[in-house]
Amino acid sequence: MKRDRMMENQTSAVGALPVNEGERSEPERAGRAPTAPDPEVREKPVRKRFPVEYKLRILRLADACVEPGSLGALLRREGLYFSNLATWRRQREEGTLAALKPKKRGRKATDPNPLASENIRLQRENERLAKRLQKAELIIDVQKKISQILGITLETSPERETL
């Protein structure tokens, strides 16, 4: 009871309604549900590639910028960084138009060894001949065993004895 009286005294002194501990102090948003972050994973960003004509046009526009802040405005409008301009200017000063073309990224392809194909061919031929030799040796062994069983003596030529 004392507690009820204390609450009445606080509300009358402040002139507001008592706030329950479980209520929110801010009003509910009418008709809007709270938005949750998008759970979908974004695709990997695509690297920007600039054609040579575009680079040269931007360099001409950048060289024409003489007023303070005009170069920054150009870069913001085109969505570029100053480092892009510095790289393109250096490439232009080198005098090679090929340097302005985008370079292929990643590992450089190694030149195939011209002897590699011949090496593979010779290895295959060696395997084929080794199998053929095995078959021939097997046939010769079978012939020797049959001649021993039948009692036939085989004459050996002088050429075979040296092998």
C-alpha positions in Angstrom: 0.0 0.0 0.0 2.8 2.3 0.7 4.2 1.6 -2.6 0.9 2.5 -4.4 0.8 5.8 -2.5 4.4 6.5 -3.6 3.5 5.9 -7.2 0.6 8.2 -7.0 2.8 10.9 -5.4 5.4 10.6 -8.2 2.8 10.7 -10.9 1.0 13.7 -9.5 4.2 15.5 -8.8 5.6 14.9 -12.3 2.2 15.2 -14.0 2.7 12.2 -16.3 1.5 8.6 -16.4 3.8 6.1 -14.8 5.9 4.1 -17.2 6.0 0.3 -16.9 9.4 -1.2 -17.1 8.4 -3.5 -20.0 7.0 -0.8 -22.3 8.9 1.0 -25.1 9.3 4.7 -24.6 9.1 5.6 -28.4 5.8 5.1 -30.3 5.5 2.2 -32.7 6.0 3.0 -36.4 2.6 2.9 -38.1 2.4 0.4 -40.9 6.2 -0.3 -41.2 7.9 -3.5 -40.2 11.5 -3.2 -39.1 13.8 -3.9 -42.1 16.3 -6.6 -41.7 19.7 -6.5 -43.6 19.8 -8.3 -46.9 21.3 -11.8 -46.2 22.2 -12.4 -49.8 25.9 -12.5 -50.5 27.0 -10.0 -53.1 28.7 -11.2 -56.2 32.4 -10.4 -56.5 32.9 -6.9 -57.8 34.0 -6.6 -61.4 37.3 -4.9 -62.0 36.9 -1.7 -64.0 38.5 -1.8 -67.5 39.1 1.4 -69.4 39.6 1.5 -73.2 42.6 3.4 -74.6 40.3 6.1 -76.2 38.7 6.7 -72.8 42.1 7.1 -71.1 43.3 9.5 -73.7 40.1 11.6 -73.5 40.3 11.8 -69.7 44.0 12.8 -69.9 43.1 15.6 -72.4 40.3 16.8 -70.1 42.7 16.6 -67.0 45.3 18.6 -68.8 42.7 21.3 -69.7 41.8 21.7 -66.0 43.5 24.9 -64.8 41.1 26.2 -62.2 41.5 25.0 -58.6 39.1 22.1 -57.9 38.3 21.4 -61.5 40.5 18.3 -61.6 38.8 17.0 -58.5 35.4 17.6 -60.0 36.4 15.8 -63.1 37.7 12.8 -61.1 34.5 12.7 -59.0 32.3 12.9 -62.1 34.1 10.1 -63.8 34.5 8.0 -60.7 38.3 7.8 -60.9 41.2 8.1 -58.5 44.1 10.4 -58.9 46.3 7.3 -59.0 44.6 6.3 -62.3 45.6 9.7 -63.8 49.2 9.3 -62.6 49.5 5.8 -64.1 48.0 6.9 -67.4 50.2 10.0 -67.6 53.3 7.9 -67.0 52.2 5.4 -69.6 51.6 8.3 -72.1 55.1 9.7 -71.4 56.7 6.4 -72.1 55.3 6.9 -75.6 53.8 3.5 -76.1 50.2 3.2 -76.9 50.4 -0.5 -76.1 51.2 0.4 -72.5 47.8 2.1 -72.3 46.0 -1.1 -73.3 44.9 -3.3 -70.3 47.4 -6.0 -69.5 46.3 -9.6 -69.0 46.2 -10.4 -65.3 47.5 -13.6 -63.6 50.3 -16.0 -64.3 52.1 -15.6 -67.6 51.8 -18.6 -69.9 55.1 -20.5 -70.3 56.3 -21.4 -73.8 55.9 -25.1 -74.5 59.2 -27.0 -74.9 59.5 -27.9 -78.6 61.1 -31.3 -77.6 58.2 -32.2 -75.2 56.0 -33.6 -77.9 58.8 -35.6 -79.4 59.7 -36.9 -75.9 56.1 -38.0 -75.3 56.0 -39.8 -78.7 59.3 -41.6 -78.0 58.1 -42.7 -74.6 54.9 -44.2 -76.0 56.9 -45.9 -78.7 59.3 -47.3 -76.1 56.4 -48.7 -74.0 54.9 -50.3 -77.2 58.2 -51.9 -78.1 58.7 -53.1 -74.5 55.3 -54.9 -74.6 56.1 -56.4 -77.9 59.5 -57.7 -76.7 57.8 -59.3 -73.6 55.3 -61.1 -75.9 58.2 -62.3 -78.1 60.2 -63.6 -75.1 57.1 -65.4 -73.9 56.6 -67.1 -77.2 60.3 -68.1 -77.3 60.1 -69.6 -73.8 57.0 -71.6 -74.8 58.7 -72.9 -77.9 61.7 -74.0 -75.8 59.5 -75.9 -73.3 57.6 -77.6 -76.1 60.8 -78.7 -77.8 62.1 -80.1 -74.5 58.9 -82.0 -74.0 58.9 -83.4 -77.5 62.6 -84.1 -77.4 63.4 -81.9 -80.4 66.8 -80.3 -80.4 66.9 -76.8 -81.7 69.9 -75.8 -83.6 71.3 -72.5 -82.6 72.9 -70.3 -85.1 76.2 -68.5 -84.4 74.4 -65.2 -84.5 72.0 -66.2 -81.7 74.9 -67.4 -79.5 76.5 -64.0 -79.5 73.2 -62.4 -78.3 
